Amino acid sequence: QESAVAQGRQRKADAEWLERHAEEKKIEDAYRRREVVAGMTQDQIRLILGTPDRIGKYADAQGQDDVWEYPDRGTGRSTIIFRDGRVLQYRNTGKRRR
């Protein structure tokens, strides 16, 4: 019976590892394409978009978030919200119409 329990734990650990690996691969692929996706680090965002023109903090019941804002560089203003140092949400206003 211990063997079955141990095998069950190992299967669960393997499944969790595969899920984390898939997420890391998705982030790595997006980074290569210079696209922002949830889970990226602040360092990755700085390398993709540079230094933000505004940095703020926002607190709610879930904790404190960092908010980075980037100017319109022809594709619209961008806002990135970080929780625990990783992208939680990314918004882009889109290209302005003239």
VOGU-3710 file (C-alpha; in Angstrom, 3 decimals, decimal comma):
1> qesavaqgrq> 0,000/0,000/0,000  2,883/2,376/0,750  4,116/1,770/-2,745  0,776/2,893/-4,206  0,807/6,021/-2,016  4,385/6,799/-3,058  3,504/6,273/-6,715  0,502/8,588/-6,339  2,685/11,280/-4,795  5,242/10,881/-7,574
11> rkadaewler> 2,560/11,171/-10,280  1,241/14,336/-8,632  4,762/15,812/-8,374  5,435/14,932/-12,013  2,171/16,557/-13,142  2,978/19,725/-11,177  6,472/19,851/-12,653  5,099/19,450/-16,194  2,578/22,230/-15,592  5,289/24,608/-14,283
21> haeekkieda> 7,576/23,662/-17,176  4,815/24,368/-19,728  4,179/27,775/-18,140  7,891/28,628/-18,142  8,166/27,562/-21,799  5,191/29,769/-22,730  6,853/32,745/-21,011  10,218/32,009/-22,623  8,662/31,763/-26,106  6,766/35,045/-25,618
31> yrrrevvagm> 9,949/36,716/-24,371  11,763/35,679/-27,563  8,929/37,251/-29,587  9,121/40,347/-27,339  5,496/39,865/-26,265  4,223/40,503/-22,754  2,395/37,614/-21,058  1,243/36,878/-17,520  3,958/35,405/-15,329  6,883/37,377/-16,768
41> tqdqirlilg> 9,272/39,002/-14,315  9,904/42,716/-13,949  13,412/42,177/-15,364  11,978/40,536/-18,499  9,560/43,438/-18,971  12,356/45,996/-18,629  14,343/44,153/-21,305  11,344/44,071/-23,651  9,815/47,521/-23,062  12,541/49,480/-21,291
51> tpdrigkyad> 12,021/51,715/-18,298  8,410/52,755/-17,637  7,551/56,449/-17,547  5,422/55,980/-14,408  5,561/53,454/-11,573  2,903/53,239/-8,907  1,573/50,944/-6,238  -1,966/49,738/-5,663  -3,220/47,863/-2,621  -6,379/45,788/-2,288
61> aqgqddvwey> -7,591/42,838/-0,231  -5,340/40,447/-2,221  -2,173/42,435/-1,505  -0,055/45,143/-3,049  0,569/45,417/-6,770  3,137/47,416/-8,721  1,745/49,301/-11,716  4,058/50,286/-14,560  2,913/52,628/-17,321  4,590/53,117/-20,670
71> pdrgtgrsti> 4,026/55,976/-23,123  2,436/55,547/-26,522  5,224/54,516/-28,893  2,934/54,189/-31,868  1,057/51,173/-30,546  -0,823/52,831/-27,666  -0,110/53,327/-23,960  0,704/50,180/-22,021  -0,056/49,393/-18,387  1,390/46,379/-16,614
81> ifrdgrvlqy> 0,288/45,215/-13,185  2,679/43,038/-11,194  1,910/40,892/-8,169  4,819/39,318/-6,315  7,191/40,550/-9,034  5,383/38,836/-11,926  2,981/40,137/-14,559  -0,579/39,734/-13,379  -2,232/41,830/-16,077  -1,196/43,667/-19,250
91> rntgkrrr> -3,277/46,315/-20,973  -2,556/48,239/-24,153  -4,812/51,015/-25,418  -4,064/50,120/-29,015  -2,927/52,335/-31,830  -4,525/55,758/-31,912  -6,624/56,602/-34,925  -6,206/59,950/-36,651
//
